[in-house]
Amino acid sequence: MKKILATLVLLFALTGTQANAMGLFYTNATYPVTATGTKVQDLSKLKKGEASTTNVLFIVEVGDASIDTAAKNAGITKISHIDIQEKTVFIFWRGVKVTVYGE
């Protein structure tokens, strides 16, 4: 019983480092992040920049999922809003994609 409890505590500690989205075995969620509060009249005219990172077994993580990189990838100088998409498969794989919208 102690081994099972210790294993569960370890699993929650490993998966507890995620931002907002968190499923114990699988996650596929997108959630917003407040950026500037700038009101945009025509959303269809916004540029869209993306940046991502990938993590394997919570041991190796590669990529750059920063807001700055996502904005630079699309040539955005005035950020309107940001979305974060997170996908995880237990502790085996995790991907985070930051999408920045703006002018």
C-alpha positions as CSV (number, residue, x, y, z in Angstrom):
1,M,0.0,0.0,0.0
2,K,2.9,2.4,0.8
3,K,4.4,1.7,-2.6
4,I,1.2,2.6,-4.4
5,L,0.8,5.8,-2.4
6,A,4.4,6.8,-3.0
7,T,3.9,6.1,-6.8
8,L,0.8,8.3,-6.9
9,V,2.5,11.1,-5.0
10,L,5.4,11.0,-7.5
11,L,3.1,11.0,-10.5
12,F,1.1,14.0,-9.2
13,A,4.4,15.8,-8.5
14,L,5.6,15.2,-12.1
15,T,2.4,16.2,-13.7
16,G,1.7,19.1,-11.4
17,T,4.3,21.3,-13.2
18,Q,1.9,21.9,-16.1
19,A,0.3,25.3,-16.5
20,N,-3.6,25.3,-16.6
21,A,-4.5,22.2,-18.6
22,M,-3.9,19.0,-16.8
23,G,-5.3,15.5,-17.4
24,L,-3.6,12.7,-15.6
25,F,-3.3,10.4,-18.6
26,Y,-4.2,12.6,-21.6
27,T,-4.7,16.3,-22.2
28,N,-5.6,18.2,-25.4
29,A,-6.7,21.7,-24.3
30,T,-6.5,25.3,-25.6
31,Y,-6.8,28.2,-23.2
32,P,-6.5,32.0,-23.4
33,V,-3.9,34.2,-21.8
34,T,-4.7,37.9,-21.3
35,A,-2.2,40.0,-23.1
36,T,-3.0,43.7,-23.5
37,G,-6.7,44.1,-23.4
38,T,-6.5,46.0,-26.7
39,K,-9.8,46.0,-28.5
40,V,-9.6,44.9,-32.1
41,Q,-12.5,45.8,-34.5
42,D,-11.8,43.3,-37.2
43,L,-10.4,40.0,-36.0
44,S,-9.9,38.6,-39.5
45,K,-7.1,41.1,-40.1
46,L,-5.0,39.9,-37.3
47,K,-1.6,38.2,-37.9
48,K,-1.0,34.9,-36.3
49,G,2.4,33.7,-35.0
50,E,3.2,30.4,-33.4
51,A,6.0,28.9,-31.3
52,S,6.2,25.5,-29.7
53,T,8.1,23.2,-27.4
54,T,8.2,19.4,-27.0
55,N,9.0,17.4,-23.9
56,V,9.8,13.7,-23.8
57,L,9.5,11.8,-20.5
58,F,9.9,15.1,-18.5
59,I,13.6,14.5,-19.1
60,V,14.3,16.3,-22.4
61,E,12.5,19.4,-23.6
62,V,13.3,21.2,-26.9
63,G,11.9,24.3,-28.6
64,D,11.1,27.9,-27.8
65,A,7.4,28.5,-26.9
66,S,7.9,32.1,-25.8
67,I,5.5,34.9,-26.7
68,D,8.4,36.9,-28.1
69,T,9.3,34.1,-30.5
70,A,5.7,33.6,-31.7
71,A,5.3,37.3,-32.3
72,K,8.6,37.6,-34.2
73,N,7.6,34.5,-36.4
74,A,4.6,36.5,-37.7
75,G,6.1,40.0,-37.6
76,I,3.7,41.1,-34.9
77,T,4.5,44.3,-33.1
78,K,1.2,45.0,-31.3
79,I,-0.1,41.9,-29.5
80,S,-3.9,41.5,-29.2
81,H,-4.3,38.2,-27.4
82,I,-2.6,34.9,-26.9
83,D,-3.7,31.2,-26.9
84,I,-1.9,28.3,-25.4
85,Q,-2.5,24.8,-26.6
86,E,-1.2,21.9,-24.6
87,K,-1.2,18.2,-25.5
88,T,0.1,15.5,-23.1
89,V,0.2,11.8,-23.1
90,F,0.7,10.7,-19.5
91,I,4.4,11.4,-18.7
92,F,5.6,10.1,-22.0
93,W,5.1,13.2,-24.2
94,R,4.1,16.8,-23.9
95,G,3.7,19.6,-26.5
96,V,3.0,23.2,-25.8
97,K,2.1,25.7,-28.6
98,V,1.8,29.4,-28.0
99,T,-0.2,31.3,-30.6
100,V,0.0,35.1,-30.6
101,Y,-2.5,37.3,-32.5
102,G,-1.9,40.9,-33.3
103,E,-0.9,43.6,-35.8
